[in-house]
Amino acid sequence: MVLNIQVKQMGKKGRHIKPLAMEYSKCPETAQQLIEETVRMMVADFIRRQQEAKEGHIPEALSEDNMQTMAEVGKIAFGDIYNDKEPDEEKAVQSAWQAYADGIVRVFIGGEEAEYNENGTQLALKEGDEVTFVRLAMLAGRMF
């Protein structure tokens, strides 16, 4: 099953959300399964990129548009991974699920929020659905 995960693009001019098609081996039935499978795929992709970096893979040349967008953000990078510590997949899955349970991360499917339920929020996903993960930023301040 292919789901379109919404990914925020960096830059001042092109701040928009771009769908990233991700293929799931089976249709996630609950929010927990969706989060778990998504985190596992992202960790596997990170490990793959780490391996390519160790093997001396040469990254693609940056286009003029890419460099301009990165310059606006304040950092031009080639996508190199300098962290050689392999991530703990189970810990990453647990952290993501805990963030969802605590309300720090929200999940939207086709613009509708998947409400948290301790027994597992049931999802009715269809091929090509748009899924958005939103991490909330906790603001601290003082009232005068």
Secondary structure, DSSP 8 states (H G I E B T S, - for coil): -EEEEEEE--SSTT--EEEEEEE-SS---BHHHHHHHHHHHHHHHHHHHHHHHHTT-------HHHHHHHHHHT----------S---HHHHHHHHHHHHHTTSEEEEETTEE----TT--B----TT-EEEEEE---------
